[in-house]
Amino acid sequence: MKSMNELITRTQALQIIIQREIESLMNLKPSKLIDPEEMIQVQQAIQERKLGGVPEQNVAELWQSWIEKV
């Protein structure tokens, strides 16, 4: 019975933590997450790709590096 109560307490604590994290993420604005210099690089990469100058893999690598920093 004690372990069941501990499990319930831990589950409730995790639920509260997750709810707070979700609320904090929902309050973030995209501009806070994006480094302006990186955004310029991404925009340039997208433009070059439209012109046929950058393979798709390079654009994916830029996005992946941005996602890792976030």
mmCIF file as Biopython writes it, N, C-alpha, C and O atoms, coordinates in Angstrom:
data_model
#
loop_
_atom_site.group_PDB
_atom_site.id
_atom_site.type_symbol
_atom_site.label_atom_id
_atom_site.label_alt_id
_atom_site.label_comp_id
_atom_site.label_asym_id
_atom_site.label_entity_id
_atom_site.label_seq_id
_atom_site.pdbx_PDB_ins_code
_atom_site.Cartn_x
_atom_site.Cartn_y
_atom_site.Cartn_z
_atom_site.occupancy
_atom_site.B_iso_or_equiv
_atom_site.auth_seq_id
_atom_site.auth_asym_id
_atom_site.pdbx_PDB_model_num
ATOM 1   N N  . MET A ? 1  ? 0.823  -1.194 0.000   1.0 0.0 1  A 1 
ATOM 2   C CA . MET A ? 1  ? 0.000  0.000  0.000   1.0 0.0 1  A 1 
ATOM 3   C C  . MET A ? 1  ? 0.869  1.262  0.000   1.0 0.0 1  A 1 
ATOM 4   O O  . MET A ? 1  ? 0.550  2.250  -0.661  1.0 0.0 1  A 1 
ATOM 5   N N  . LYS A ? 2  ? 1.969  1.208  0.752   1.0 0.0 2  A 1 
ATOM 6   C CA . LYS A ? 2  ? 2.849  2.370  0.812   1.0 0.0 2  A 1 
ATOM 7   C C  . LYS A ? 2  ? 3.428  2.682  -0.567  1.0 0.0 2  A 1 
ATOM 8   O O  . LYS A ? 2  ? 3.488  3.845  -0.966  1.0 0.0 2  A 1 
ATOM 9   N N  . SER A ? 3  ? 3.849  1.660  -1.286  1.0 0.0 3  A 1 
ATOM 10  C CA . SER A ? 3  ? 4.436  1.900  -2.607  1.0 0.0 3  A 1 
ATOM 11  C C  . SER A ? 3  ? 3.396  2.439  -3.585  1.0 0.0 3  A 1 
ATOM 12  O O  . SER A ? 3  ? 3.736  3.219  -4.475  1.0 0.0 3  A 1 
ATOM 13  N N  . MET A ? 4  ? 2.142  2.039  -3.436  1.0 0.0 4  A 1 
ATOM 14  C CA . MET A ? 4  ? 1.083  2.563  -4.292  1.0 0.0 4  A 1 
ATOM 15  C C  . MET A ? 4  ? 0.868  4.047  -4.013  1.0 0.0 4  A 1 
ATOM 16  O O  . MET A ? 4  ? 0.677  4.834  -4.940  1.0 0.0 4  A 1 
ATOM 17  N N  . ASN A ? 5  ? 0.899  4.428  -2.746  1.0 0.0 5  A 1 
ATOM 18  C CA . ASN A ? 5  ? 0.761  5.848  -2.394  1.0 0.0 5  A 1 
ATOM 19  C C  . ASN A ? 5  ? 1.936  6.658  -2.928  1.0 0.0 5  A 1 
ATOM 20  O O  . ASN A ? 5  ? 1.759  7.779  -3.405  1.0 0.0 5  A 1 
ATOM 21  N N  . GLU A ? 6  ? 3.127  6.093  -2.847  1.0 0.0 6  A 1 
ATOM 22  C CA . GLU A ? 6  ? 4.307  6.771  -3.388  1.0 0.0 6  A 1 
ATOM 23  C C  . GLU A ? 6  ? 4.185  6.937  -4.893  1.0 0.0 6  A 1 
ATOM 24  O O  . GLU A ? 6  ? 4.520  7.990  -5.435  1.0 0.0 6  A 1 
ATOM 25  N N  . LEU A ? 7  ? 3.713  5.913  -5.559  1.0 0.0 7  A 1 
ATOM 26  C CA . LEU A ? 7  ? 3.532  5.970  -7.007  1.0 0.0 7  A 1 
ATOM 27  C C  . LEU A ? 7  ? 2.522  7.049  -7.384  1.0 0.0 7  A 1 
ATOM 28  O O  . LEU A ? 7  ? 2.740  7.805  -8.331  1.0 0.0 7  A 1 
ATOM 29  N N  . ILE A ? 8  ? 1.431  7.121  -6.652  1.0 0.0 8  A 1 
ATOM 30  C CA . ILE A ? 8  ? 0.411  8.147  -6.910  1.0 0.0 8  A 1 
ATOM 31  C C  . ILE A ? 8  ? 0.991  9.532  -6.682  1.0 0.0 8  A 1 
ATOM 32  O O  . ILE A ? 8  ? 0.780  10.435 -7.491  1.0 0.0 8  A 1 
ATOM 33  N N  . THR A ? 9  ? 1.720  9.706  -5.587  1.0 0.0 9  A 1 
ATOM 34  C CA . THR A ? 9  ? 2.318  11.005 -5.274  1.0 0.0 9  A 1 
ATOM 35  C C  . THR A ? 9  ? 3.312  11.418 -6.349  1.0 0.0 9  A 1 
ATOM 36  O O  . THR A ? 9  ? 3.308  12.568 -6.788  1.0 0.0 9  A 1 
ATOM 37  N N  . ARG A ? 10 ? 4.155  10.500 -6.774  1.0 0.0 10 A 1 
ATOM 38  C CA . ARG A ? 10 ? 5.144  10.811 -7.815  1.0 0.0 10 A 1 
ATOM 39  C C  . ARG A ? 10 ? 4.469  11.127 -9.146  1.0 0.0 10 A 1 
ATOM 40  O O  . ARG A ? 10 ? 4.891  12.031 -9.867  1.0 0.0 10 A 1 
ATOM 41  N N  . THR A ? 11 ? 3.431  10.384 -9.460  1.0 0.0 11 A 1 
ATOM 42  C CA . THR A ? 11 ? 2.704  10.629 -10.700 1.0 0.0 11 A 1 
ATOM 43  C C  . THR A ? 11 ? 2.068  12.011 -10.686 1.0 0.0 11 A 1 
ATOM 44  O O  . THR A ? 11 ? 2.111  12.730 -11.685 1.0 0.0 11 A 1 
ATOM 45  N N  . GLN A ? 12 ? 1.481  12.381 -9.557  1.0 0.0 12 A 1 
ATOM 46  C CA . GLN A ? 12 ? 0.869  13.706 -9.441  1.0 0.0 12 A 1 
ATOM 47  C C  . GLN A ? 12 ? 1.927  14.804 -9.543  1.0 0.0 12 A 1 
ATOM 48  O O  . GLN A ? 12 ? 1.698  15.840 -10.168 1.0 0.0 12 A 1 
ATOM 49  N N  . ALA A ? 13 ? 3.076  14.572 -8.930  1.0 0.0 13 A 1 
ATOM 50  C CA . ALA A ? 13 ? 4.162  15.555 -9.004  1.0 0.0 13 A 1 
ATOM 51  C C  . ALA A ? 13 ? 4.646  15.708 -10.440 1.0 0.0 13 A 1 
ATOM 52  O O  . ALA A ? 13 ? 4.878  16.824 -10.904 1.0 0.0 13 A 1 
ATOM 53  N N  . LEU A ? 14 ? 4.798  14.599 -11.138 1.0 0.0 14 A 1 
ATOM 54  C CA . LEU A ? 14 ? 5.209  14.662 -12.543 1.0 0.0 14 A 1 
ATOM 55  C C  . LEU A ? 14 ? 4.169  15.377 -13.392 1.0 0.0 14 A 1 
ATOM 56  O O  . LEU A ? 14 ? 4.516  16.130 -14.302 1.0 0.0 14 A 1 
ATOM 57  N N  . GLN A ? 15 ? 2.912  15.147 -13.101 1.0 0.0 15 A 1 
ATOM 58  C CA . GLN A ? 15 ? 1.843  15.806 -13.844 1.0 0.0 15 A 1 
ATOM 59  C C  . GLN A ? 15 ? 1.921  17.322 -13.658 1.0 0.0 15 A 1 
ATOM 60  O O  . GLN A ? 15 ? 1.760  18.078 -14.616 1.0 0.0 15 A 1 
ATOM 61  N N  . ILE A ? 16 ? 2.166  17.757 -12.435 1.0 0.0 16 A 1 
ATOM 62  C CA . ILE A ? 16 ? 2.292  19.194 -12.162 1.0 0.0 16 A 1 
ATOM 63  C C  . ILE A ? 16 ? 3.491  19.769 -12.905 1.0 0.0 16 A 1 
ATOM 64  O O  . ILE A ? 16 ? 3.396  20.837 -13.509 1.0 0.0 16 A 1 
ATOM 65  N N  . ILE A ? 17 ? 4.612  19.066 -12.861 1.0 0.0 17 A 1 
ATOM 66  C CA . ILE A ? 17 ? 5.819  19.534 -13.549 1.0 0.0 17 A 1 
ATOM 67  C C  . ILE A ? 17 ? 5.566  19.642 -15.048 1.0 0.0 17 A 1 
ATOM 68  O O  . ILE A ? 17 ? 5.932  20.638 -15.671 1.0 0.0 17 A 1 
ATOM 69  N N  . ILE A ? 18 ? 4.946  18.628 -15.621 1.0 0.0 18 A 1 
ATOM 70  C CA . ILE A ? 18 ? 4.672  18.641 -17.064 1.0 0.0 18 A 1 
ATOM 71  C C  . ILE A ? 18 ? 3.723  19.770 -17.424 1.0 0.0 18 A 1 
ATOM 72  O O  . ILE A ? 18 ? 3.917  20.443 -18.437 1.0 0.0 18 A 1 
ATOM 73  N N  . GLN A ? 19 ? 2.696  19.989 -16.607 1.0 0.0 19 A 1 
ATOM 74  C CA . GLN A ? 19 ? 1.761  21.087 -16.870 1.0 0.0 19 A 1 
ATOM 75  C C  . GLN A ? 19 ? 2.478  22.433 -16.851 1.0 0.0 19 A 1 
ATOM 76  O O  . GLN A ? 19 ? 2.220  23.288 -17.698 1.0 0.0 19 A 1 
ATOM 77  N N  . ARG A ? 20 ? 3.371  22.621 -15.894 1.0 0.0 20 A 1 
ATOM 78  C CA . ARG A ? 20 ? 4.126  23.884 -15.819 1.0 0.0 20 A 1 
ATOM 79  C C  . ARG A ? 20 ? 5.029  24.056 -17.032 1.0 0.0 20 A 1 
ATOM 80  O O  . ARG A ? 20 ? 5.147  25.156 -17.571 1.0 0.0 20 A 1 
ATOM 81  N N  . GLU A ? 21 ? 5.664  22.975 -17.461 1.0 0.0 21 A 1 
ATOM 82  C CA . GLU A ? 21 ? 6.527  23.043 -18.640 1.0 0.0 21 A 1 
ATOM 83  C C  . GLU A ? 21 ? 5.724  23.394 -19.884 1.0 0.0 21 A 1 
ATOM 84  O O  . GLU A ? 21 ? 6.155  24.208 -20.701 1.0 0.0 21 A 1 
ATOM 85  N N  . ILE A ? 22 ? 4.564  22.783 -20.025 1.0 0.0 22 A 1 
ATOM 86  C CA . ILE A ? 22 ? 3.705  23.081 -21.179 1.0 0.0 22 A 1 
ATOM 87  C C  . ILE A ? 22 ? 3.276  24.539 -21.155 1.0 0.0 22 A 1 
ATOM 88  O O  . ILE A ? 22 ? 3.304  25.211 -22.186 1.0 0.0 22 A 1 
ATOM 89  N N  . GLU A ? 23 ? 2.879  25.035 -19.983 1.0 0.0 23 A 1 
ATOM 90  C CA . GLU A ? 23 ? 2.475  26.439 -19.869 1.0 0.0 23 A 1 
ATOM 91  C C  . GLU A ? 23 ? 3.624  27.373 -20.229 1.0 0.0 23 A 1 
ATOM 92  O O  . GLU A ? 23 ? 3.426  28.363 -20.933 1.0 0.0 23 A 1 
ATOM 93  N N  . SER A ? 24 ? 4.822  27.060 -19.749 1.0 0.0 24 A 1 
ATOM 94  C CA . SER A ? 24 ? 5.958  27.935 -20.053 1.0 0.0 24 A 1 
ATOM 95  C C  . SER A ? 24 ? 6.286  27.899 -21.540 1.0 0.0 24 A 1 
ATOM 96  O O  . SER A ? 24 ? 6.643  28.927 -22.115 1.0 0.0 24 A 1 
ATOM 97  N N  . LEU A ? 25 ? 6.172  26.733 -22.172 1.0 0.0 25 A 1 
ATOM 98  C CA . LEU A ? 25 ? 6.416  26.643 -23.611 1.0 0.0 25 A 1 
ATOM 99  C C  . LEU A ? 25 ? 5.360  27.402 -24.405 1.0 0.0 25 A 1 
ATOM 100 O O  . LEU A ? 25 ? 5.669  28.023 -25.422 1.0 0.0 25 A 1 
ATOM 101 N N  . MET A ? 26 ? 4.126  27.353 -23.947 1.0 0.0 26 A 1 
ATOM 102 C CA . MET A ? 26 ? 3.054  28.046 -24.656 1.0 0.0 26 A 1 
ATOM 103 C C  . MET A ? 26 ? 3.204  29.562 -24.554 1.0 0.0 26 A 1 
ATOM 104 O O  . MET A ? 26 ? 2.718  30.296 -25.414 1.0 0.0 26 A 1 
ATOM 105 N N  . ASN A ? 27 ? 3.876  30.029 -23.505 1.0 0.0 27 A 1 
ATOM 106 C CA . ASN A ? 27 ? 4.065  31.466 -23.321 1.0 0.0 27 A 1 
ATOM 107 C C  . ASN A ? 27 ? 5.267  32.011 -24.076 1.0 0.0 27 A 1 
ATOM 108 O O  . ASN A ? 27 ? 5.436  33.226 -24.178 1.0 0.0 27 A 1 
ATOM 109 N N  . LEU A ? 28 ? 6.106  31.122 -24.609 1.0 0.0 28 A 1 
ATOM 110 C CA . LEU A ? 28 ? 7.272  31.573 -25.363 1.0 0.0 28 A 1 
ATOM 111 C C  . LEU A ? 28 ? 6.840  32.107 -26.717 1.0 0.0 28 A 1 
ATOM 112 O O  . LEU A ? 28 ? 5.900  31.607 -27.334 1.0 0.0 28 A 1 
ATOM 113 N N  . LYS A ? 29 ? 7.536  33.115 -27.154 1.0 0.0 29 A 1 
ATOM 114 C CA . LYS A ? 29 ? 7.298  33.641 -28.493 1.0 0.0 29 A 1 
ATOM 115 C C  . LYS A ? 29 ? 8.410  33.111 -29.392 1.0 0.0 29 A 1 
ATOM 116 O O  . LYS A ? 29 ? 9.547  32.964 -28.943 1.0 0.0 29 A 1 
ATOM 117 N N  . PRO A ? 30 ? 8.101  32.824 -30.642 1.0 0.0 30 A 1 
ATOM 118 C CA . PRO A ? 30 ? 9.128  32.288 -31.543 1.0 0.0 30 A 1 
ATOM 119 C C  . PRO A ? 30 ? 10.376 33.159 -31.613 1.0 0.0 30 A 1 
ATOM 120 O O  . PRO A ? 30 ? 11.483 32.639 -31.751 1.0 0.0 30 A 1 
ATOM 121 N N  . SER A ? 31 ? 10.216 34.464 -31.519 1.0 0.0 31 A 1 
ATOM 122 C CA . SER A ? 31 ? 11.373 35.347 -31.628 1.0 0.0 31 A 1 
ATOM 123 C C  . SER A ? 31 ? 12.363 35.128 -30.490 1.0 0.0 31 A 1 
ATOM 124 O O  . SER A ? 31 ? 13.548 35.426 -30.644 1.0 0.0 31 A 1 
ATOM 125 N N  . LYS A ? 32 ? 11.905 34.614 -29.358 1.0 0.0 32 A 1 
ATOM 126 C CA . LYS A ? 32 ? 12.809 34.337 -28.246 1.0 0.0 32 A 1 
ATOM 127 C C  . LYS A ? 32 ? 13.625 33.080 -28.506 1.0 0.0 32 A 1 
ATOM 128 O O  . LYS A ? 32 ? 14.712 32.911 -27.952 1.0 0.0 32 A 1 
ATOM 129 N N  . LEU A ? 33 ? 13.102 32.203 -29.345 1.0 0.0 33 A 1 
ATOM 130 C CA . LEU A ? 33 ? 13.777 30.936 -29.604 1.0 0.0 33 A 1 
ATOM 131 C C  . LEU A ? 33 ? 14.770 31.017 -30.754 1.0 0.0 33 A 1 
ATOM 132 O O  . LEU A ? 33 ? 15.693 30.208 -30.841 1.0 0.0 33 A 1 
ATOM 133 N N  . ILE A ? 34 ? 14.583 31.977 -31.621 1.0 0.0 34 A 1 
ATOM 134 C CA . ILE A ? 34 ? 15.368 32.031 -32.848 1.0 0.0 34 A 1 
ATOM 135 C C  . ILE A ? 34 ? 16.467 33.081 -32.737 1.0 0.0 34 A 1 
ATOM 136 O O  . ILE A ? 34 ? 16.205 34.249 -32.449 1.0 0.0 34 A 1 
ATOM 137 N N  . ASP A ? 35 ? 17.690 32.648 -32.968 1.0 0.0 35 A 1 
ATOM 138 C CA . ASP A ? 35 ? 18.816 33.566 -33.043 1.0 0.0 35 A 1 
ATOM 139 C C  . ASP A ? 35 ? 18.755 34.243 -34.411 1.0 0.0 35 A 1 
ATOM 140 O O  . ASP A ? 35 ? 18.719 33.554 -35.431 1.0 0.0 35 A 1 
ATOM 141 N N  . PRO A ? 36 ? 18.744 35.576 -34.455 1.0 0.0 36 A 1 
ATOM 142 C CA . PRO A ? 36 ? 18.607 36.266 -35.744 1.0 0.0 36 A 1 
ATOM 143 C C  . PRO A ? 36 ? 19.652 35.844 -36.777 1.0 0.0 36 A 1 
ATOM 144 O O  . PRO A ? 36 ? 19.333 35.723 -37.960 1.0 0.0 36 A 1 
ATOM 145 N N  . GLU A ? 37 ? 20.883 35.622 -36.350 1.0 0.0 37 A 1 
ATOM 146 C CA . GLU A ? 37 ? 21.940 35.207 -37.280 1.0 0.0 37 A 1 
ATOM 147 C C  . GLU A ? 37 ? 21.631 33.844 -37.885 1.0 0.0 37 A 1 
ATOM 148 O O  . GLU A ? 37 ? 21.825 33.626 -39.081 1.0 0.0 37 A 1 
ATOM 149 N N  . GLU A ? 38 ? 21.154 32.938 -37.057 1.0 0.0 38 A 1 
ATOM 150 C CA . GLU A ? 38 ? 20.798 31.613 -37.567 1.0 0.0 38 A 1 
ATOM 151 C C  . GLU A ? 38 ? 19.617 31.697 -38.523 1.0 0.0 38 A 1 
ATOM 152 O O  . GLU A ? 38 ? 19.570 30.974 -39.518 1.0 0.0 38 A 1 
ATOM 153 N N  . MET A ? 39 ? 18.672 32.568 -38.230 1.0 0.0 39 A 1 
ATOM 154 C CA . MET A ? 39 ? 17.507 32.705 -39.102 1.0 0.0 39 A 1 
ATOM 155 C C  . MET A ? 39 ? 17.933 33.215 -40.473 1.0 0.0 39 A 1 
ATOM 156 O O  . MET A ? 39 ? 17.397 32.785 -41.495 1.0 0.0 39 A 1 
ATOM 157 N N  . ILE A ? 40 ? 18.897 34.134 -40.495 1.0 0.0 40 A 1 
ATOM 158 C CA . ILE A ? 40 ? 19.414 34.639 -41.771 1.0 0.0 40 A 1 
ATOM 159 C C  . ILE A ? 40 ? 20.052 33.497 -42.555 1.0 0.0 40 A 1 
ATOM 160 O O  . ILE A ? 40 ? 19.838 33.372 -43.761 1.0 0.0 40 A 1 
ATOM 161 N N  . GLN A ? 41 ? 20.836 32.660 -41.868 1.0 0.0 41 A 1 
ATOM 162 C CA . GLN A ? 41 ? 21.467 31.513 -42.530 1.0 0.0 41 A 1 
ATOM 163 C C  . GLN A ? 41 ? 20.421 30.571 -43.106 1.0 0.0 41 A 1 
ATOM 164 O O  . GLN A ? 41 ? 20.567 30.077 -44.224 1.0 0.0 41 A 1 
ATOM 165 N N  . VAL A ? 42 ? 19.371 30.327 -42.340 1.0 0.0 42 A 1 
ATOM 166 C CA . VAL A ? 42 ? 18.311 29.432 -42.813 1.0 0.0 42 A 1 
ATOM 167 C C  . VAL A ? 42 ? 17.603 30.039 -44.015 1.0 0.0 42 A 1 
ATOM 168 O O  . VAL A ? 42 ? 17.334 29.345 -44.996 1.0 0.0 42 A 1 
ATOM 169 N N  . GLN A ? 43 ? 17.299 31.334 -43.943 1.0 0.0 43 A 1 
ATOM 170 C CA . GLN A ? 43 ? 16.629 31.992 -45.066 1.0 0.0 43 A 1 
ATOM 171 C C  . GLN A ? 43 ? 17.502 31.958 -46.316 1.0 0.0 43 A 1 
ATOM 172 O O  . GLN A ? 43 ? 17.003 31.727 -47.417 1.0 0.0 43 A 1 
ATOM 173 N N  . GLN A ? 44 ? 18.815 32.191 -46.147 1.0 0.0 44 A 1 
ATOM 174 C CA . GLN A ? 44 ? 19.722 32.129 -47.288 1.0 0.0 44 A 1 
ATOM 175 C C  . GLN A ? 44 ? 19.766 30.719 -47.865 1.0 0.0 44 A 1 
ATOM 176 O O  . GLN A ? 44 ? 19.771 30.535 -49.082 1.0 0.0 44 A 1 
ATOM 177 N N  . ALA A ? 45 ? 19.798 29.731 -46.984 1.0 0.0 45 A 1 
ATOM 178 C CA . ALA A ? 45 ? 19.834 28.345 -47.446 1.0 0.0 45 A 1 
ATOM 179 C C  . ALA A ? 45 ? 18.562 27.995 -48.205 1.0 0.0 45 A 1 
ATOM 180 O O  . ALA A ? 45 ? 18.610 27.308 -49.226 1.0 0.0 45 A 1 
ATOM 181 N N  . ILE A ? 46 ? 17.437 28.464 -47.709 1.0 0.0 46 A 1 
ATOM 182 C CA . ILE A ? 46 ? 16.168 28.203 -48.400 1.0 0.0 46 A 1 
ATOM 183 C C  . ILE A ? 46 ? 16.170 28.874 -49.764 1.0 0.0 46 A 1 
ATOM 184 O O  . ILE A ? 46 ? 15.758 28.278 -50.760 1.0 0.0 46 A 1 
ATOM 185 N N  . GLN A ? 47 ? 16.638 30.118 -49.804 1.0 0.0 47 A 1 
ATOM 186 C CA . GLN A ? 47 ? 16.672 30.839 -51.077 1.0 0.0 47 A 1 
ATOM 187 C C  . GLN A ? 47 ? 17.608 30.148 -52.070 1.0 0.0 47 A 1 
ATOM 188 O O  . GLN A ? 47 ? 17.262 29.988 -53.240 1.0 0.0 47 A 1 
ATOM 189 N N  . GLU A ? 48 ? 18.793 29.739 -51.607 1.0 0.0 48 A 1 
ATOM 190 C CA . GLU A ? 48 ? 19.736 29.049 -52.481 1.0 0.0 48 A 1 
ATOM 191 C C  . GLU A ? 48 ? 19.151 27.729 -52.972 1.0 0.0 48 A 1 
ATOM 192 O O  . GLU A ? 48 ? 19.349 27.338 -54.123 1.0 0.0 48 A 1 
ATOM 193 N N  . ARG A ? 49 ? 18.438 27.060 -52.098 1.0 0.0 49 A 1 
ATOM 194 C CA . ARG A ? 49 ? 17.831 25.786 -52.507 1.0 0.0 49 A 1 
ATOM 195 C C  . ARG A ? 49 ? 16.785 26.033 -53.580 1.0 0.0 49 A 1 
ATOM 196 O O  . ARG A ? 49 ? 16.663 25.254 -54.525 1.0 0.0 49 A 1 
ATOM 197 N N  . LYS A ? 50 ? 16.031 27.114 -53.437 1.0 0.0 50 A 1 
ATOM 198 C CA . LYS A ? 50 ? 15.042 27.443 -54.461 1.0 0.0 50 A 1 
ATOM 199 C C  . LYS A ? 50 ? 15.726 27.689 -55.801 1.0 0.0 50 A 1 
ATOM 200 O O  . LYS A ? 50 ? 15.170 27.404 -56.861 1.0 0.0 50 A 1 
ATOM 201 N N  . LEU A ? 51 ? 16.944 28.226 -55.732 1.0 0.0 51 A 1 
ATOM 202 C CA . LEU A ? 51 ? 17.696 28.471 -56.957 1.0 0.0 51 A 1 
ATOM 203 C C  . LEU A ? 51 ? 18.436 27.213 -57.415 1.0 0.0 51 A 1 
ATOM 204 O O  . LEU A ? 51 ? 19.064 27.207 -58.473 1.0 0.0 51 A 1 
ATOM 205 N N  . GLY A ? 52 ? 18.360 26.172 -56.628 1.0 0.0 52 A 1 
ATOM 206 C CA . GLY A ? 52 ? 19.001 24.910 -56.993 1.0 0.0 52 A 1 
ATOM 207 C C  . GLY A ? 52 ? 20.441 24.813 -56.555 1.0 0.0 52 A 1 
ATOM 208 O O  . GLY A ? 52 ? 21.157 23.925 -57.017 1.0 0.0 52 A 1 
ATOM 209 N N  . GLY A ? 53 ? 20.903 25.711 -55.663 1.0 0.0 53 A 1 
ATOM 210 C CA . GLY A ? 53 ? 22.310 25.725 -55.293 1.0 0.0 53 A 1 
ATOM 211 C C  . GLY A ? 53 ? 22.676 24.939 -54.055 1.0 0.0 53 A 1 
ATOM 212 O O  . GLY A ? 53 ? 23.860 24.689 -53.829 1.0 0.0 53 A 1 
ATOM 213 N N  . VAL A ? 54 ? 21.713 24.538 -53.242 1.0 0.0 54 A 1 
ATOM 214 C CA . VAL A ? 54 ? 22.024 23.839 -51.999 1.0 0.0 54 A 1 
ATOM 215 C C  . VAL A ? 54 ? 21.252 22.523 -51.958 1.0 0.0 54 A 1 
ATOM 216 O O  . VAL A ? 54 ? 20.032 22.502 -52.124 1.0 0.0 54 A 1 
ATOM 217 N N  . PRO A ? 55 ? 21.970 21.433 -51.736 1.0 0.0 55 A 1 
ATOM 218 C CA . PRO A ? 55 ? 21.269 20.153 -51.614 1.0 0.0 55 A 1 
ATOM 219 C C  . PRO A ? 55 ? 20.333 20.159 -50.404 1.0 0.0 55 A 1 
ATOM 220 O O  . PRO A ? 55 ? 20.565 20.878 -49.432 1.0 0.0 55 A 1 
ATOM 221 N N  . GLU A ? 56 ? 19.303 19.371 -50.472 1.0 0.0 56 A 1 
ATOM 222 C CA . GLU A ? 56 ? 18.308 19.311 -49.396 1.0 0.0 56 A 1 
ATOM 223 C C  . GLU A ? 56 ? 18.948 18.939 -48.066 1.0 0.0 56 A 1 
ATOM 224 O O  . GLU A ? 56 ? 18.507 19.417 -47.021 1.0 0.0 56 A 1 
ATOM 225 N N  . GLN A ? 57 ? 19.960 18.112 -48.082 1.0 0.0 57 A 1 
ATOM 226 C CA . GLN A ? 57 ? 20.612 17.658 -46.859 1.0 0.0 57 A 1 
ATOM 227 C C  . GLN A ? 57 ? 21.188 18.837 -46.072 1.0 0.0 57 A 1 
ATOM 228 O O  . GLN A ? 57 ? 21.097 18.851 -44.845 1.0 0.0 57 A 1 
ATOM 229 N N  . ASN A ? 58 ? 21.783 19.830 -46.753 1.0 0.0 58 A 1 
ATOM 230 C CA . ASN A ? 58 ? 22.366 20.973 -46.059 1.0 0.0 58 A 1 
ATOM 231 C C  . ASN A ? 58 ? 21.308 21.781 -45.327 1.0 0.0 58 A 1 
ATOM 232 O O  . ASN A ? 58 ? 21.547 22.248 -44.214 1.0 0.0 58 A 1 
ATOM 233 N N  . VAL A ? 59 ? 20.150 21.949 -45.934 1.0 0.0 59 A 1 
ATOM 234 C CA . VAL A ? 59 ? 19.060 22.669 -45.278 1.0 0.0 59 A 1 
ATOM 235 C C  . VAL A ? 59 ? 18.611 21.890 -44.054 1.0 0.0 59 A 1 
ATOM 236 O O  . VAL A ? 59 ? 18.344 22.472 -43.003 1.0 0.0 59 A 1 
ATOM 237 N N  . ALA A ? 60 ? 18.527 20.577 -44.191 1.0 0.0 60 A 1 
ATOM 238 C CA . ALA A ? 60 ? 18.135 19.737 -43.063 1.0 0.0 60 A 1 
ATOM 239 C C  . ALA A ? 60 ? 19.138 19.862 -41.925 1.0 0.0 60 A 1 
ATOM 240 O O  . ALA A ? 60 ? 18.748 19.882 -40.757 1.0 0.0 60 A 1 
ATOM 241 N N  . GLU A ? 61 ? 20.427 19.949 -42.250 1.0 0.0 61 A 1 
ATOM 242 C CA . GLU A ? 61 ? 21.452 20.097 -41.216 1.0 0.0 61 A 1 
ATOM 243 C C  . GLU A ? 61 ? 21.305 21.425 -40.488 1.0 0.0 61 A 1 
ATOM 244 O O  . GLU A ? 61 ? 21.474 21.478 -39.270 1.0 0.0 61 A 1 
ATOM 245 N N  . LEU A ? 62 ? 20.995 22.497 -41.207 1.0 0.0 62 A 1 
ATOM 246 C CA . LEU A ? 62 ? 20.779 23.792 -40.561 1.0 0.0 62 A 1 
ATOM 247 C C  . LEU A ? 62 ? 19.598 23.730 -39.601 1.0 0.0 62 A 1 
ATOM 248 O O  . LEU A ? 62 ? 19.683 24.217 -38.473 1.0 0.0 62 A 1 
ATOM 249 N N  . TRP A ? 63 ? 18.508 23.139 -40.043 1.0 0.0 63 A 1 
ATOM 250 C CA . TRP A ? 63 ? 17.335 23.017 -39.173 1.0 0.0 63 A 1 
ATOM 251 C C  . TRP A ? 63 ? 17.656 22.146 -37.974 1.0 0.0 63 A 1 
ATOM 252 O O  . TRP A ? 63 ? 17.235 22.456 -36.859 1.0 0.0 63 A 1 
ATOM 253 N N  . GLN A ? 64 ? 18.393 21.062 -38.176 1.0 0.0 64 A 1 
ATOM 254 C CA . GLN A ? 64 ? 18.735 20.173 -37.075 1.0 0.0 64 A 1 
ATOM 255 C C  . GLN A ? 64 ? 19.580 20.904 -36.042 1.0 0.0 64 A 1 
ATOM 256 O O  . GLN A ? 64 ? 19.363 20.730 -34.843 1.0 0.0 64 A 1 
ATOM 257 N N  . SER A ? 65 ? 20.538 21.716 -36.475 1.0 0.0 65 A 1 
ATOM 258 C CA . SER A ? 65 ? 21.366 22.461 -35.520 1.0 0.0 65 A 1 
ATOM 259 C C  . SER A ? 65 ? 20.525 23.473 -34.756 1.0 0.0 65 A 1 
ATOM 260 O O  . SER A ? 65 ? 20.758 23.706 -33.570 1.0 0.0 65 A 1 
ATOM 261 N N  . TRP A ? 66 ? 19.547 24.075 -35.428 1.0 0.0 66 A 1 
ATOM 262 C CA . TRP A ? 66 ? 18.657 25.026 -34.755 1.0 0.0 66 A 1 
ATOM 263 C C  . TRP A ? 66 ? 17.804 24.302 -33.720 1.0 0.0 66 A 1 
ATOM 264 O O  . TRP A ? 66 ? 17.631 24.792 -32.604 1.0 0.0 66 A 1 
ATOM 265 N N  . ILE A ? 67 ? 17.271 23.140 -34.086 1.0 0.0 67 A 1 
ATOM 266 C CA . ILE A ? 67 ? 16.420 22.370 -33.176 1.0 0.0 67 A 1 
ATOM 267 C C  . ILE A ? 67 ? 17.212 21.935 -31.952 1.0 0.0 67 A 1 
ATOM 268 O O  . ILE A ? 67 ? 16.687 21.968 -30.838 1.0 0.0 67 A 1 
ATOM 269 N N  . GLU A ? 68 ? 18.461 21.529 -32.133 1.0 0.0 68 A 1 
ATOM 270 C CA . GLU A ? 68 ? 19.289 21.095 -31.014 1.0 0.0 68 A 1 
ATOM 271 C C  . GLU A ? 68 ? 19.542 22.233 -30.038 1.0 0.0 68 A 1 
ATOM 272 O O  . GLU A ? 68 ? 19.626 22.002 -28.832 1.0 0.0 68 A 1 
ATOM 273 N N  . LYS A ? 69 ? 19.665 23.452 -30.537 1.0 0.0 69 A 1 
ATOM 274 C CA . LYS A ? 69 ? 19.908 24.599 -29.663 1.0 0.0 69 A 1 
ATOM 275 C C  . LYS A ? 69 ? 18.662 24.989 -28.889 1.0 0.0 69 A 1 
ATOM 276 O O  . LYS A ? 69 ? 18.742 25.522 -27.783 1.0 0.0 69 A 1 
ATOM 277 N N  . VAL A ? 70 ? 17.518 24.720 -29.480 1.0 0.0 70 A 1 
ATOM 278 C CA . VAL A ? 70 ? 16.248 25.036 -28.814 1.0 0.0 70 A 1 
ATOM 279 C C  . VAL A ? 70 ? 16.014 24.009 -27.749 1.0 0.0 70 A 1 
ATOM 280 O O  . VAL A ? 70 ? 15.003 24.065 -27.048 1.0 0.0 70 A 1 
#
